[in-house]
Amino acid sequence: MAAAGAKELQLDPKYDDYDYPTTAPTPQNGHPGHTTPEQDAQVHQLRAMLEQAGYTKNLDTLTLLRFLRARKFNVELSKQMFIDCEKWRATYADVGVKELVRNFDYKERPQIFKYYPQYYHKTDKDGRPVYIEQLGNVDLTAMGKITSQERMIQNLVCEYEKMADPRLPACSRKSGYLLETSCSIMDLKGVGIAKATSVYGYLQAVSAISQNYYPERLGKMYIINAPWGFSGVWSMVKRFLDPVTVEKIHILGSGYQKELLAQVPAENLPKIFGGSCACEGGCELSDAGPWQDPEWVRTPKWAKKNEDKSAIDNTKLPEPTEGGAQQQLTGAGPEGVEPAAAPAGAVNPNAHHAA
């Protein structure tokens, strides 16, 4: 149930078409059901400005509130962030995000996951989707013979879209209150400085996509099996991050199980992390969660309507190249990024906005 004192979300009949709860469970400032009259007015102001600029998509209240929170309710900054996002969505991968997610076939997933598992798996105690990454077995040379950085990032963009719909709506229906964020687990077991550096460019690029185009999606992040010295680095890095973001990130060593199990029920946590879940075929490939249950899931809005429409040919794997993904994944990423909500993210001291 939503927190006591929450108010109904002010719906816009033109853009708001929700078939799941729209009130946040805790009374956080600027969140649905817990906004001030001034913040409600800023939603209307932002929508009117975007309409005047010619935008007609993604102007629903929940989306606009996320962009406003990401920019501390500065309407002008929120407007620019939204416009930049829409331009990116329209052109990404040469076909746009919606067309990509409808047709993308990441058939190399099982092969890549042997080296770099990245997956959603069930929910935490608050009902949020749990997202897991394991960096310890990353082998860039082997991965470069299987896929490319471009396809890895396209896959994660598709996962962002699927998190927004159908995963979060299904979790909201089951929980009885609005859920807009994930609980992320980043496992650094076996990760040394050399390995972390080798994938930094990739993590930074993905984190930039998360921050710029999928704001306000990080609920909690647990960085587990953090190597010696990581806490010292984090104590310096967090000074440059928004306090709201810092509060969401928990740095844990090898004795992480008690704290992690306090957030994620044992039956939902894979055995490898101290839980009791052992999905048939492996938790990493199961995509288990409320979004697989007919009682809670609905057809996502991005789903393909016209079956006759030509699909993108994303089935061909790239030819192995000299260096392969090893060369690509070490490239420098965009500046000024913050921890990604989910999927992958890198903690960056240049980040200034709340996750």
PyMOL commands that set and color helices and strands:
alter all, ss='L'
color gray80, all
select helices_A, chain A and resi 37-52+61-70+75-94+97-103+109-113+140-144+149-175+193-198+200-213+230-240+243-248+257-263+266-268+271-273+283-286+290-292+324-329
alter helices_A, ss='H'
color red, helices_A
select strands_A, chain A and resi 118-123+129-134+182-187+218-224+249-251
alter strands_A, ss='S'
color yellow, strands_A
deselect
rebuild
show_as cartoon
